[in-house]
Amino acid sequence: MSASRQPERIAVFCVGNRLMLDDGVGPAVYDELAAYELSDQVELLDVGCMSLAMVGYVERCDYIVTVDAIDGTGESAGTVFEFAPDDIARHTGAMASLHDLKLVDLFDAAMLMGYEAEGRCFGMQVENREPEVVTIGLTPAVFDNLPLLVDTVLADLVRCGVEVRYRETGELIRPGWHHKRVA
């Protein structure tokens, strides 16, 4: 996205599986972002695992934010990362998405159909994404740092010119805002 152009339509994809412990970080961010009133230009989605069915969002939106769990960075669990969609595709270890379809793959498929959008990816280093049994929740390190990931996504939306308000108080989110855990 050029510095002078603000996106007209934005989608926020919160990716992950709530039943697989830290793989559910995207859906946990979705739950927290639901506490905010986003301007009409933004569509917030809990997408589960990314699929080509989302090509329509690339057609309708000019900016897509993806929030996902990541692994293999060498950093501590709960560390937040920001990167361009192309960056995630070039890694199979560190910074690799935990899901087969990556945002850049979605963009590539859409481009073949004549659609184009820009995007940004936000992720958190996980501790355990494959529990032995179905487990809803997050490990302590990921849970404790969830507000930082939410702050990062909110800051990107504000940077894009999105008006964001905290539903509980009606307070307008501005630089320096810090998310207060909802759940």
VMD Tcl script that builds the backbone (N, CA, C; Angstrom):
set m [mol new atoms 549]
animate dup $m
set s [atomselect $m all]
$s set {name element resname resid chain x y z} {
  {N N MET 1 A 0.858 -1.167 0.000}
  {CA C MET 1 A 0.000 0.000 0.000}
  {C C MET 1 A 0.903 1.229 0.000}
  {N N SER 2 A 0.681 2.107 -0.921}
  {CA C SER 2 A 1.501 3.305 -0.979}
  {C C SER 2 A 1.196 4.199 0.213}
  {N N ALA 3 A 2.186 4.983 0.606}
  {CA C ALA 3 A 2.046 5.839 1.786}
  {C C ALA 3 A 0.925 6.855 1.627}
  {N N SER 4 A 0.634 7.262 0.386}
  {CA C SER 4 A -0.375 8.293 0.172}
  {C C SER 4 A -1.780 7.728 -0.014}
  {N N ARG 5 A -1.913 6.421 -0.205}
  {CA C ARG 5 A -3.212 5.819 -0.488}
  {C C ARG 5 A -3.680 4.950 0.680}
  {N N GLN 6 A -4.860 5.228 1.168}
  {CA C GLN 6 A -5.435 4.412 2.228}
  {C C GLN 6 A -6.389 3.407 1.603}
  {N N PRO 7 A -6.413 2.187 2.122}
  {CA C PRO 7 A -7.300 1.179 1.543}
  {C C PRO 7 A -8.770 1.528 1.759}
  {N N GLU 8 A -9.573 1.198 0.759}
  {CA C GLU 8 A -11.011 1.444 0.862}
  {C C GLU 8 A -11.728 0.272 1.519}
  {N N ARG 9 A -11.301 -0.969 1.247}
  {CA C ARG 9 A -11.903 -2.182 1.816}
  {C C ARG 9 A -10.802 -3.042 2.406}
  {N N ILE 10 A -10.997 -3.455 3.650}
  {CA C ILE 10 A -9.995 -4.237 4.378}
  {C C ILE 10 A -10.660 -5.496 4.931}
  {N N ALA 11 A -9.956 -6.619 4.833}
  {CA C ALA 11 A -10.390 -7.851 5.488}
  {C C ALA 11 A -9.313 -8.239 6.498}
  {N N VAL 12 A -9.737 -8.693 7.667}
  {CA C VAL 12 A -8.814 -9.210 8.678}
  {C C VAL 12 A -9.122 -10.695 8.826}
  {N N PHE 13 A -8.179 -11.535 8.373}
  {CA C PHE 13 A -8.322 -12.987 8.463}
  {C C PHE 13 A -7.642 -13.461 9.737}
  {N N CYS 14 A -8.394 -14.012 10.664}
  {CA C CYS 14 A -7.834 -14.617 11.870}
  {C C CYS 14 A -7.825 -16.119 11.622}
  {N N VAL 15 A -6.625 -16.668 11.416}
  {CA C VAL 15 A -6.437 -18.031 10.949}
  {C C VAL 15 A -6.060 -18.951 12.103}
  {N N GLY 16 A -6.639 -20.152 12.124}
  {CA C GLY 16 A -6.215 -21.136 13.110}
  {C C GLY 16 A -7.324 -22.051 13.561}
  {N N ASN 17 A -6.933 -23.041 14.337}
  {CA C ASN 17 A -7.845 -24.065 14.831}
  {C C ASN 17 A -7.945 -23.959 16.342}
  {N N ARG 18 A -9.085 -23.563 16.828}
  {CA C ARG 18 A -9.315 -23.389 18.269}
  {C C ARG 18 A -9.105 -24.672 19.066}
  {N N LEU 19 A -9.192 -25.809 18.422}
  {CA C LEU 19 A -9.097 -27.097 19.112}
  {C C LEU 19 A -7.663 -27.609 19.254}
  {N N MET 20 A -6.701 -26.851 18.751}
  {CA C MET 20 A -5.312 -27.305 18.740}
  {C C MET 20 A -4.384 -26.383 19.531}
  {N N LEU 21 A -4.780 -26.008 20.719}
  {CA C LEU 21 A -3.994 -25.207 21.648}
  {C C LEU 21 A -3.495 -23.925 20.980}
  {N N ASP 22 A -2.196 -23.700 20.866}
  {CA C ASP 22 A -1.671 -22.424 20.358}
  {C C ASP 22 A -1.988 -22.169 18.889}
  {N N ASP 23 A -2.372 -23.191 18.143}
  {CA C ASP 23 A -2.800 -22.957 16.770}
  {C C ASP 23 A -4.044 -22.073 16.757}
  {N N GLY 24 A -4.715 -21.952 17.890}
  {CA C GLY 24 A -5.903 -21.117 18.010}
  {C C GLY 24 A -5.615 -19.656 18.303}
  {N N VAL 25 A -4.377 -19.195 18.132}
  {CA C VAL 25 A -4.060 -17.797 18.431}
  {C C VAL 25 A -4.829 -16.842 17.507}
  {N N GLY 26 A -4.999 -17.187 16.238}
  {CA C GLY 26 A -5.769 -16.335 15.322}
  {C C GLY 26 A -7.212 -16.165 15.779}
  {N N PRO 27 A -7.914 -17.276 16.059}
  {CA C PRO 27 A -9.279 -17.141 16.577}
  {C C PRO 27 A -9.350 -16.402 17.921}
  {N N ALA 28 A -8.328 -16.542 18.763}
  {CA C ALA 28 A -8.300 -15.799 20.034}
  {C C ALA 28 A -8.196 -14.300 19.769}
  {N N VAL 29 A -7.410 -13.903 18.773}
  {CA C VAL 29 A -7.328 -12.490 18.390}
  {C C VAL 29 A -8.676 -12.028 17.851}
  {N N TYR 30 A -9.337 -12.862 17.065}
  {CA C TYR 30 A -10.674 -12.535 16.565}
  {C C TYR 30 A -11.604 -12.209 17.735}
  {N N ASP 31 A -11.612 -13.063 18.747}
  {CA C ASP 31 A -12.475 -12.838 19.912}
  {C C ASP 31 A -12.177 -11.505 20.581}
  {N N GLU 32 A -10.895 -11.170 20.701}
  {CA C GLU 32 A -10.507 -9.913 21.337}
  {C C GLU 32 A -10.873 -8.711 20.457}
  {N N LEU 33 A -10.673 -8.829 19.145}
  {CA C LEU 33 A -11.001 -7.718 18.238}
  {C C LEU 33 A -12.503 -7.462 18.166}
  {N N ALA 34 A -13.304 -8.454 18.519}
  {CA C ALA 34 A -14.758 -8.272 18.519}
  {C C ALA 34 A -15.190 -7.237 19.562}
  {N N ALA 35 A -14.303 -6.884 20.486}
  {CA C ALA 35 A -14.605 -5.860 21.493}
  {C C ALA 35 A -14.487 -4.451 20.918}
  {N N TYR 36 A -14.095 -4.349 19.657}
  {CA C TYR 36 A -13.896 -3.055 19.018}
  {C C TYR 36 A -14.913 -2.854 17.906}
  {N N GLU 37 A -15.321 -1.617 17.761}
  {CA C GLU 37 A -16.174 -1.236 16.647}
  {C C GLU 37 A -15.252 -0.738 15.548}
  {N N LEU 38 A -15.252 -1.461 14.439}
  {CA C LEU 38 A -14.401 -1.110 13.302}
  {C C LEU 38 A -15.255 -0.396 12.263}
  {N N SER 39 A -14.674 0.551 11.558}
  {CA C SER 39 A -15.436 1.262 10.535}
  {C C SER 39 A -15.941 0.260 9.494}
  {N N ASP 40 A -16.944 0.672 8.742}
  {CA C ASP 40 A -17.599 -0.202 7.768}
  {C C ASP 40 A -16.659 -0.730 6.691}
  {N N GLN 41 A -15.500 -0.129 6.531}
  {CA C GLN 41 A -14.568 -0.573 5.496}
  {C C GLN 41 A -13.845 -1.860 5.877}
  {N N VAL 42 A -14.011 -2.328 7.125}
  {CA C VAL 42 A -13.285 -3.492 7.617}
  {C C VAL 42 A -14.237 -4.652 7.868}
  {N N GLU 43 A -13.824 -5.830 7.392}
  {CA C GLU 43 A -14.551 -7.058 7.685}
  {C C GLU 43 A -13.624 -7.964 8.491}
  {N N LEU 44 A -14.044 -8.326 9.685}
  {CA C LEU 44 A -13.288 -9.184 10.593}
  {C C LEU 44 A -13.795 -10.611 10.430}
  {N N LEU 45 A -12.872 -11.566 10.175}
  {CA C LEU 45 A -13.278 -12.942 9.887}
  {C C LEU 45 A -12.459 -13.954 10.673}
  {N N ASP 46 A -13.139 -14.895 11.303}
  {CA C ASP 46 A -12.506 -16.062 11.904}
  {C C ASP 46 A -12.581 -17.126 10.821}
  {N N VAL 47 A -11.471 -17.350 10.107}
  {CA C VAL 47 A -11.515 -18.172 8.896}
  {C C VAL 47 A -11.137 -19.631 9.113}
  {N N GLY 48 A -10.748 -20.019 10.317}
  {CA C GLY 48 A -10.278 -21.386 10.499}
  {C C GLY 48 A -8.986 -21.539 9.724}
  {N N CYS 49 A -8.945 -22.482 8.814}
  {CA C CYS 49 A -7.768 -22.643 7.953}
  {C C CYS 49 A -8.019 -21.920 6.639}
  {N N MET 50 A -7.010 -21.256 6.144}
  {CA C MET 50 A -7.118 -20.480 4.915}
  {C C MET 50 A -7.396 -21.420 3.738}
  {N N SER 51 A -8.273 -20.973 2.832}
  {CA C SER 51 A -8.577 -21.772 1.648}
  {C C SER 51 A -8.746 -20.856 0.447}
  {N N LEU 52 A -8.754 -21.457 -0.714}
  {CA C LEU 52 A -8.946 -20.680 -1.938}
  {C C LEU 52 A -10.345 -20.084 -2.030}
  {N N ALA 53 A -11.255 -20.517 -1.171}
  {CA C ALA 53 A -12.599 -19.927 -1.139}
  {C C ALA 53 A -12.539 -18.446 -0.772}
  {N N MET 54 A -11.418 -18.002 -0.254}
  {CA C MET 54 A -11.269 -16.604 0.158}
  {C C MET 54 A -10.811 -15.689 -0.966}
  {N N VAL 55 A -10.662 -16.231 -2.167}
  {CA C VAL 55 A -10.249 -15.410 -3.309}
  {C C VAL 55 A -11.194 -14.230 -3.486}
  {N N GLY 56 A -12.452 -14.414 -3.193}
  {CA C GLY 56 A -13.429 -13.325 -3.327}
  {C C GLY 56 A -13.091 -12.123 -2.468}
  {N N TYR 57 A -12.444 -12.354 -1.328}
  {CA C TYR 57 A -12.037 -11.222 -0.493}
  {C C TYR 57 A -10.935 -10.418 -1.164}
  {N N VAL 58 A -10.057 -11.098 -1.898}
  {CA C VAL 58 A -9.019 -10.380 -2.634}
  {C C VAL 58 A -9.669 -9.553 -3.733}
  {N N GLU 59 A -10.753 -10.065 -4.308}
  {CA C GLU 59 A -11.482 -9.331 -5.332}
  {C C GLU 59 A -12.124 -8.076 -4.740}
  {N N ARG 60 A -12.714 -8.205 -3.541}
  {CA C ARG 60 A -13.459 -7.091 -2.936}
  {C C ARG 60 A -12.592 -6.139 -2.119}
  {N N CYS 61 A -11.460 -6.599 -1.628}
  {CA C CYS 61 A -10.648 -5.795 -0.705}
  {C C CYS 61 A -9.346 -5.359 -1.363}
  {N N ASP 62 A -8.839 -4.238 -0.928}
  {CA C ASP 62 A -7.546 -3.822 -1.441}
  {C C ASP 62 A -6.440 -3.971 -0.391}
  {N N TYR 63 A -6.808 -4.433 0.810}
  {CA C TYR 63 A -5.810 -4.669 1.859}
  {C C TYR 63 A -6.328 -5.801 2.743}
  {N N ILE 64 A -5.477 -6.804 2.955}
  {CA C ILE 64 A -5.857 -7.950 3.775}
  {C C ILE 64 A -4.816 -8.159 4.863}
  {N N VAL 65 A -5.295 -8.256 6.089}
  {CA C VAL 65 A -4.456 -8.527 7.250}
  {C C VAL 65 A -4.692 -9.988 7.636}
  {N N THR 66 A -3.613 -10.709 7.874}
  {CA C THR 66 A -3.720 -12.086 8.325}
  {C C THR 66 A -3.068 -12.203 9.695}
  {N N VAL 67 A -3.756 -12.879 10.624}
  {CA C VAL 67 A -3.226 -13.138 11.971}
  {C C VAL 67 A -3.156 -14.646 12.128}
  {N N ASP 68 A -1.963 -15.155 12.447}
  {CA C ASP 68 A -1.768 -16.599 12.459}
  {C C ASP 68 A -0.699 -16.983 13.480}
  {N N ALA 69 A -0.705 -18.241 13.849}
  {CA C ALA 69 A 0.342 -18.814 14.687}
  {C C ALA 69 A 1.537 -19.145 13.800}
  {N N ILE 70 A 2.749 -18.945 14.307}
  {CA C ILE 70 A 3.950 -19.314 13.565}
  {C C ILE 70 A 4.870 -20.107 14.484}
  {N N ASP 71 A 5.777 -20.837 13.868}
  {CA C ASP 71 A 6.685 -21.685 14.633}
  {C C ASP 71 A 8.052 -21.701 13.969}
  {N N GLY 72 A 9.050 -22.087 14.725}
  {CA C GLY 72 A 10.383 -22.256 14.182}
  {C C GLY 72 A 11.184 -20.978 14.041}
  {N N THR 73 A 10.825 -19.939 14.768}
  {CA C THR 73 A 11.536 -18.665 14.635}
  {C C THR 73 A 12.804 -18.620 15.475}
  {N N GLY 74 A 12.892 -19.507 16.463}
  {CA C GLY 74 A 14.012 -19.454 17.395}
  {C C GLY 74 A 13.774 -18.477 18.528}
  {N N GLU 75 A 12.639 -17.789 18.504}
  {CA C GLU 75 A 12.297 -16.836 19.552}
  {C C GLU 75 A 11.401 -17.504 20.589}
  {N N SER 76 A 11.228 -16.841 21.707}
  {CA C SER 76 A 10.387 -17.356 22.793}
  {C C SER 76 A 8.924 -17.383 22.381}
  {N N ALA 77 A 8.196 -18.352 22.937}
  {CA C ALA 77 A 6.750 -18.407 22.712}
  {C C ALA 77 A 6.138 -17.087 23.165}
  {N N GLY 78 A 5.221 -16.556 22.353}
  {CA C GLY 78 A 4.577 -15.289 22.658}
  {C C GLY 78 A 5.208 -14.105 21.942}
  {N N THR 79 A 6.319 -14.314 21.234}
  {CA C THR 79 A 6.955 -13.237 20.477}
  {C C THR 79 A 6.099 -12.916 19.256}
  {N N VAL 80 A 5.854 -11.635 19.029}
  {CA C VAL 80 A 5.004 -11.175 17.925}
  {C C VAL 80 A 5.874 -10.793 16.735}
  {N N PHE 81 A 5.415 -11.171 15.549}
  {CA C PHE 81 A 6.122 -10.859 14.303}
  {C C PHE 81 A 5.180 -10.159 13.342}
  {N N GLU 82 A 5.756 -9.304 12.512}
  {CA C GLU 82 A 5.041 -8.638 11.431}
  {C C GLU 82 A 5.855 -8.846 10.175}
  {N N PHE 83 A 5.195 -9.207 9.079}
  {CA C PHE 83 A 5.928 -9.432 7.851}
  {C C PHE 83 A 5.001 -9.292 6.655}
  {N N ALA 84 A 5.617 -9.148 5.490}
  {CA C ALA 84 A 4.866 -9.060 4.241}
  {C C ALA 84 A 4.445 -10.468 3.810}
  {N N PRO 85 A 3.358 -10.601 3.051}
  {CA C PRO 85 A 2.925 -11.927 2.596}
  {C C PRO 85 A 4.017 -12.701 1.863}
  {N N ASP 86 A 4.819 -12.022 1.055}
  {CA C ASP 86 A 5.897 -12.703 0.327}
  {C C ASP 86 A 6.921 -13.319 1.271}
  {N N ASP 87 A 7.157 -12.693 2.405}
  {CA C ASP 87 A 8.174 -13.180 3.339}
  {C C ASP 87 A 7.850 -14.570 3.870}
  {N N ILE 88 A 6.595 -14.817 4.156}
  {CA C ILE 88 A 6.218 -16.104 4.734}
  {C C ILE 88 A 6.375 -17.230 3.716}
  {N N ALA 89 A 6.201 -16.939 2.446}
  {CA C ALA 89 A 6.289 -17.978 1.422}
  {C C ALA 89 A 7.717 -18.427 1.183}
  {N N ARG 90 A 8.661 -17.618 1.532}
  {CA C ARG 90 A 10.050 -17.920 1.256}
  {C C ARG 90 A 10.721 -18.697 2.388}
  {N N HIS 91 A 9.948 -19.101 3.353}
  {CA C HIS 91 A 10.504 -19.824 4.488}
  {C C HIS 91 A 9.771 -21.148 4.679}
  {N N THR 92 A 10.527 -22.168 4.981}
  {CA C THR 92 A 9.900 -23.436 5.325}
  {C C THR 92 A 10.122 -23.743 6.801}
  {N N GLY 93 A 11.032 -23.054 7.437}
  {CA C GLY 93 A 11.280 -23.249 8.863}
  {C C GLY 93 A 10.765 -22.039 9.605}
  {N N ALA 94 A 11.678 -21.149 9.967}
  {CA C ALA 94 A 11.295 -19.932 10.678}
  {C C ALA 94 A 10.344 -19.117 9.818}
  {N N MET 95 A 9.342 -18.567 10.443}
  {CA C MET 95 A 8.341 -17.708 9.818}
  {C C MET 95 A 7.379 -18.482 8.918}
  {N N ALA 96 A 7.419 -19.788 8.946}
  {CA C ALA 96 A 6.496 -20.560 8.123}
  {C C ALA 96 A 5.125 -20.599 8.788}
  {N N SER 97 A 4.096 -20.388 7.991}
  {CA C SER 97 A 2.737 -20.502 8.509}
  {C C SER 97 A 2.486 -21.941 8.916}
  {N N LEU 98 A 1.625 -22.132 9.874}
  {CA C LEU 98 A 1.275 -23.481 10.289}
  {C C LEU 98 A 0.219 -24.079 9.376}
  {N N HIS 99 A -0.190 -23.354 8.362}
  {CA C HIS 99 A -1.247 -23.822 7.480}
  {C C HIS 99 A -0.722 -23.938 6.063}
  {N N ASP 100 A -1.292 -24.856 5.303}
  {CA C ASP 100 A -0.789 -25.143 3.964}
  {C C ASP 100 A -0.912 -23.960 3.016}
  {N N LEU 101 A -2.067 -23.306 2.987}
  {CA C LEU 101 A -2.258 -22.170 2.095}
  {C C LEU 101 A -1.810 -20.902 2.800}
  {N N LYS 102 A -0.906 -20.194 2.180}
  {CA C LYS 102 A -0.384 -18.953 2.749}
  {C C LYS 102 A -1.059 -17.775 2.054}
  {N N LEU 103 A -1.010 -16.602 2.686}
  {CA C LEU 103 A -1.635 -15.415 2.110}
  {C C LEU 103 A -1.079 -15.127 0.723}
  {N N VAL 104 A 0.216 -15.286 0.538}
  {CA C VAL 104 A 0.803 -15.006 -0.773}
  {C C VAL 104 A 0.245 -15.979 -1.820}
  {N N ASP 105 A -0.045 -17.226 -1.427}
  {CA C ASP 105 A -0.657 -18.180 -2.358}
  {C C ASP 105 A -2.045 -17.703 -2.772}
  {N N LEU 106 A -2.792 -17.201 -1.810}
  {CA C LEU 106 A -4.118 -16.664 -2.095}
  {C C LEU 106 A -4.012 -15.478 -3.049}
  {N N PHE 107 A -3.047 -14.584 -2.792}
  {CA C PHE 107 A -2.840 -13.428 -3.666}
  {C C PHE 107 A -2.439 -13.871 -5.076}
  {N N ASP 108 A -1.569 -14.886 -5.164}
  {CA C ASP 108 A -1.143 -15.379 -6.477}
  {C C ASP 108 A -2.325 -15.940 -7.257}
  {N N ALA 109 A -3.168 -16.738 -6.594}
  {CA C ALA 109 A -4.343 -17.307 -7.256}
  {C C ALA 109 A -5.285 -16.193 -7.710}
  {N N ALA 110 A -5.486 -15.213 -6.857}
  {CA C ALA 110 A -6.366 -14.097 -7.202}
  {C C ALA 110 A -5.810 -13.299 -8.384}
  {N N MET 111 A -4.492 -13.108 -8.398}
  {CA C MET 111 A -3.874 -12.341 -9.479}
  {C C MET 111 A -4.098 -13.037 -10.822}
  {N N LEU 112 A -4.057 -14.384 -10.822}
  {CA C LEU 112 A -4.324 -15.128 -12.048}
  {C C LEU 112 A -5.748 -14.890 -12.544}
  {N N MET 113 A -6.632 -14.541 -11.619}
  {CA C MET 113 A -8.025 -14.264 -11.976}
  {C C MET 113 A -8.261 -12.774 -12.222}
  {N N GLY 114 A -7.217 -11.972 -12.121}
  {CA C GLY 114 A -7.323 -10.546 -12.393}
  {C C GLY 114 A -7.595 -9.672 -11.185}
  {N N TYR 115 A -7.491 -10.226 -9.972}
  {CA C TYR 115 A -7.709 -9.464 -8.745}
  {C C TYR 115 A -6.371 -9.156 -8.108}
  {N N GLU 116 A -6.315 -8.050 -7.394}
  {CA C GLU 116 A -5.070 -7.696 -6.728}
  {C C GLU 116 A -5.359 -6.969 -5.421}
  {N N ALA 117 A -4.627 -7.333 -4.383}
  {CA C ALA 117 A -4.734 -6.669 -3.084}
  {C C ALA 117 A -3.347 -6.670 -2.461}
  {N N GLU 118 A -3.194 -5.823 -1.471}
  {CA C GLU 118 A -1.968 -5.812 -0.682}
  {C C GLU 118 A -2.293 -6.402 0.677}
  {N N GLY 119 A -1.275 -6.688 1.444}
  {CA C GLY 119 A -1.558 -7.273 2.741}
  {C C GLY 119 A -0.392 -7.201 3.708}
  {N N ARG 120 A -0.692 -7.597 4.911}
  {CA C ARG 120 A 0.280 -7.625 6.004}
  {C C ARG 120 A -0.048 -8.838 6.848}
  {N N CYS 121 A 0.970 -9.519 7.330}
  {CA C CYS 121 A 0.798 -10.701 8.168}
  {C C CYS 121 A 1.334 -10.415 9.565}
  {N N PHE 122 A 0.586 -10.850 10.557}
  {CA C PHE 122 A 1.004 -10.743 11.947}
  {C C PHE 122 A 0.923 -12.140 12.534}
  {N N GLY 123 A 1.953 -12.520 13.237}
  {CA C GLY 123 A 1.965 -13.855 13.813}
  {C C GLY 123 A 2.593 -13.860 15.186}
  {N N MET 124 A 2.377 -14.960 15.885}
  {CA C MET 124 A 2.966 -15.137 17.206}
  {C C MET 124 A 3.638 -16.496 17.258}
  {N N GLN 125 A 4.865 -16.498 17.769}
  {CA C GLN 125 A 5.578 -17.756 17.984}
  {C C GLN 125 A 4.812 -18.576 19.009}
  {N N VAL 126 A 4.536 -19.825 18.652}
  {CA C VAL 126 A 3.762 -20.704 19.522}
  {C C VAL 126 A 4.674 -21.568 20.384}
  {N N GLU 127 A 4.078 -22.121 21.429}
  {CA C GLU 127 A 4.783 -23.086 22.280}
  {C C GLU 127 A 4.350 -24.503 21.921}
  {N N ASN 128 A 3.047 -24.698 21.733}
  {CA C ASN 128 A 2.520 -26.025 21.430}
  {C C ASN 128 A 1.349 -25.885 20.477}
  {N N ARG 129 A 1.544 -26.280 19.249}
  {CA C ARG 129 A 0.481 -26.197 18.247}
  {C C ARG 129 A -0.123 -27.553 17.938}
  {N N GLU 130 A 0.422 -28.602 18.524}
  {CA C GLU 130 A -0.064 -29.950 18.253}
  {C C GLU 130 A -0.209 -30.734 19.554}
  {N N PRO 131 A -1.212 -30.398 20.348}
  {CA C PRO 131 A -1.389 -31.139 21.601}
  {C C PRO 131 A -1.763 -32.597 21.319}
  {N N GLU 132 A -1.469 -33.463 22.265}
  {CA C GLU 132 A -1.780 -34.887 22.094}
  {C C GLU 132 A -3.281 -35.139 22.045}
  {N N VAL 133 A -4.045 -34.310 22.733}
  {CA C VAL 133 A -5.504 -34.413 22.697}
  {C C VAL 133 A -6.065 -33.036 22.336}
  {N N VAL 134 A -7.273 -33.024 21.821}
  {CA C VAL 134 A -7.935 -31.759 21.488}
  {C C VAL 134 A -7.917 -30.867 22.728}
  {N N THR 135 A -7.397 -29.664 22.564}
  {CA C THR 135 A -7.259 -28.756 23.695}
  {C C THR 135 A -7.636 -27.354 23.277}
  {N N ILE 136 A -8.677 -26.815 23.884}
  {CA C ILE 136 A -9.078 -25.439 23.617}
  {C C ILE 136 A -8.360 -24.547 24.617}
  {N N GLY 137 A -7.750 -23.491 24.136}
  {CA C GLY 137 A -7.030 -22.555 24.986}
  {C C GLY 137 A -5.645 -22.297 24.422}
  {N N LEU 138 A -4.884 -21.511 25.126}
  {CA C LEU 138 A -3.528 -21.161 24.712}
  {C C LEU 138 A -2.566 -21.471 25.849}
  {N N THR 139 A -1.322 -21.758 25.522}
  {CA C THR 139 A -0.320 -21.947 26.567}
  {C C THR 139 A -0.116 -20.614 27.285}
  {N N PRO 140 A 0.392 -20.614 28.512}
  {CA C PRO 140 A 0.530 -19.360 29.272}
  {C C PRO 140 A 1.321 -18.269 28.551}
  {N N ALA 141 A 2.431 -18.593 27.918}
  {CA C ALA 141 A 3.243 -17.559 27.253}
  {C C ALA 141 A 2.487 -16.908 26.105}
  {N N VAL 142 A 1.751 -17.699 25.348}
  {CA C VAL 142 A 0.976 -17.156 24.225}
  {C C VAL 142 A -0.214 -16.355 24.754}
  {N N PHE 143 A -0.924 -16.900 25.729}
  {CA C PHE 143 A -2.063 -16.201 26.331}
  {C C PHE 143 A -1.640 -14.854 26.916}
  {N N ASP 144 A -0.532 -14.839 27.650}
  {CA C ASP 144 A -0.077 -13.608 28.302}
  {C C ASP 144 A 0.310 -12.521 27.303}
  {N N ASN 145 A 0.769 -12.914 26.121}
  {CA C ASN 145 A 1.208 -11.933 25.120}
  {C C ASN 145 A 0.154 -11.623 24.069}
  {N N LEU 146 A -1.023 -12.223 24.192}
  {CA C LEU 146 A -2.097 -11.969 23.235}
  {C C LEU 146 A -2.439 -10.479 23.104}
  {N N PRO 147 A -2.501 -9.709 24.211}
  {CA C PRO 147 A -2.794 -8.273 24.052}
  {C C PRO 147 A -1.785 -7.533 23.165}
  {N N LEU 148 A -0.524 -7.956 23.165}
  {CA C LEU 148 A 0.475 -7.325 22.300}
  {C C LEU 148 A 0.159 -7.590 20.828}
  {N N LEU 149 A -0.262 -8.806 20.516}
  {CA C LEU 149 A -0.636 -9.115 19.138}
  {C C LEU 149 A -1.875 -8.321 18.727}
  {N N VAL 150 A -2.848 -8.216 19.612}
  {CA C VAL 150 A -4.047 -7.412 19.325}
  {C C VAL 150 A -3.656 -5.949 19.116}
  {N N ASP 151 A -2.785 -5.401 19.980}
  {CA C ASP 151 A -2.301 -4.022 19.816}
  {C C ASP 151 A -1.660 -3.823 18.444}
  {N N THR 152 A -0.889 -4.800 18.014}
  {CA C THR 152 A -0.177 -4.706 16.738}
  {C C THR 152 A -1.157 -4.650 15.574}
  {N N VAL 153 A -2.181 -5.481 15.612}
  {CA C VAL 153 A -3.197 -5.465 14.554}
  {C C VAL 153 A -3.971 -4.149 14.583}
  {N N LEU 154 A -4.369 -3.707 15.770}
  {CA C LEU 154 A -5.091 -2.432 15.887}
  {C C LEU 154 A -4.243 -1.273 15.355}
  {N N ALA 155 A -2.960 -1.269 15.683}
  {CA C ALA 155 A -2.067 -0.199 15.216}
  {C C ALA 155 A -1.990 -0.182 13.694}
  {N N ASP 156 A -1.959 -1.355 13.077}
  {CA C ASP 156 A -1.913 -1.412 11.617}
  {C C ASP 156 A -3.206 -0.868 11.022}
  {N N LEU 157 A -4.335 -1.218 11.611}
  {CA C LEU 157 A -5.611 -0.698 11.107}
  {C C LEU 157 A -5.682 0.824 11.247}
  {N N VAL 158 A -5.250 1.342 12.382}
  {CA C VAL 158 A -5.239 2.795 12.586}
  {C C VAL 158 A -4.294 3.455 11.582}
  {N N ARG 159 A -3.140 2.828 11.336}
  {CA C ARG 159 A -2.178 3.347 10.353}
  {C C ARG 159 A -2.821 3.428 8.968}
  {N N CYS 160 A -3.729 2.506 8.684}
  {CA C CYS 160 A -4.433 2.490 7.390}
  {C C CYS 160 A -5.583 3.487 7.330}
  {N N GLY 161 A -5.812 4.221 8.414}
  {CA C GLY 161 A -6.869 5.220 8.418}
  {C C GLY 161 A -8.212 4.701 8.906}
  {N N VAL 162 A -8.234 3.507 9.475}
  {CA C VAL 162 A -9.475 2.923 9.975}
  {C C VAL 162 A -9.837 3.579 11.305}
  {N N GLU 163 A -11.106 3.935 11.445}
  {CA C GLU 163 A -11.584 4.435 12.731}
  {C C GLU 163 A -11.980 3.225 13.573}
  {N N VAL 164 A -11.347 3.110 14.744}
  {CA C VAL 164 A -11.574 1.987 15.644}
  {C C VAL 164 A -11.969 2.551 17.002}
  {N N ARG 165 A -13.045 1.998 17.559}
  {CA C ARG 165 A -13.494 2.414 18.896}
  {C C ARG 165 A -13.624 1.193 19.796}
  {N N TYR 166 A -13.289 1.394 21.060}
  {CA C TYR 166 A -13.480 0.354 22.056}
  {C C TYR 166 A -14.966 0.370 22.417}
  {N N ARG 167 A -15.681 -0.712 22.147}
  {CA C ARG 167 A -17.140 -0.749 22.321}
  {C C ARG 167 A -17.577 -0.388 23.739}
  {N N GLU 168 A -16.871 -0.891 24.724}
  {CA C GLU 168 A -17.281 -0.718 26.119}
  {C C GLU 168 A -17.355 0.756 26.535}
  {N N THR 169 A -16.407 1.562 26.053}
  {CA C THR 169 A -16.351 2.963 26.484}
  {C C THR 169 A -16.611 3.960 25.354}
  {N N GLY 170 A -16.568 3.488 24.106}
  {CA C GLY 170 A -16.699 4.388 22.970}
  {C C GLY 170 A -15.416 5.140 22.658}
  {N N GLU 171 A -14.358 4.834 23.400}
  {CA C GLU 171 A -13.076 5.525 23.220}
  {C C GLU 171 A -12.488 5.240 21.844}
  {N N LEU 172 A -12.041 6.292 21.162}
  {CA C LEU 172 A -11.397 6.175 19.867}
  {C C LEU 172 A -9.970 5.677 20.075}
  {N N ILE 173 A -9.581 4.657 19.316}
  {CA C ILE 173 A -8.244 4.088 19.439}
  {C C ILE 173 A -7.271 4.953 18.660}
  {N N ARG 174 A -6.223 5.340 19.330}
  {CA C ARG 174 A -5.180 6.195 18.739}
  {C C ARG 174 A -3.831 5.570 19.048}
  {N N PRO 175 A -2.760 6.072 18.415}
  {CA C PRO 175 A -1.431 5.556 18.756}
  {C C PRO 175 A -1.200 5.617 20.271}
  {N N GLY 176 A -0.625 4.554 20.796}
  {CA C GLY 176 A -0.372 4.482 22.227}
  {C C GLY 176 A -1.431 3.700 22.989}
  {N N TRP 177 A -2.540 3.347 22.308}
  {CA C TRP 177 A -3.598 2.557 22.940}
  {C C TRP 177 A -3.055 1.178 23.300}
  {N N HIS 178 A -3.507 0.631 24.409}
  {CA C HIS 178 A -3.151 -0.741 24.769}
  {C C HIS 178 A -4.410 -1.522 25.076}
  {N N HIS 179 A -4.514 -2.646 24.420}
  {CA C HIS 179 A -5.676 -3.525 24.536}
  {C C HIS 179 A -5.818 -4.078 25.953}
  {N N LYS 180 A -7.025 -4.062 26.430}
  {CA C LYS 180 A -7.341 -4.667 27.727}
  {C C LYS 180 A -8.070 -5.970 27.448}
  {N N ARG 181 A -7.573 -7.051 28.003}
  {CA C ARG 181 A -8.127 -8.374 27.722}
  {C C ARG 181 A -9.634 -8.379 27.945}
  {N N VAL 182 A -10.360 -8.979 26.999}
  {CA C VAL 182 A -11.816 -9.027 27.033}
  {C C VAL 182 A -12.293 -10.227 27.826}
  {N N ALA 183 A -11.734 -11.390 27.526}
  {CA C ALA 183 A -12.234 -12.645 28.117}
  {C C ALA 183 A -11.747 -12.856 29.523}
}
mol reanalyze $m
mol bondsrecalc $m
mol representation Tube
mol addrep $m
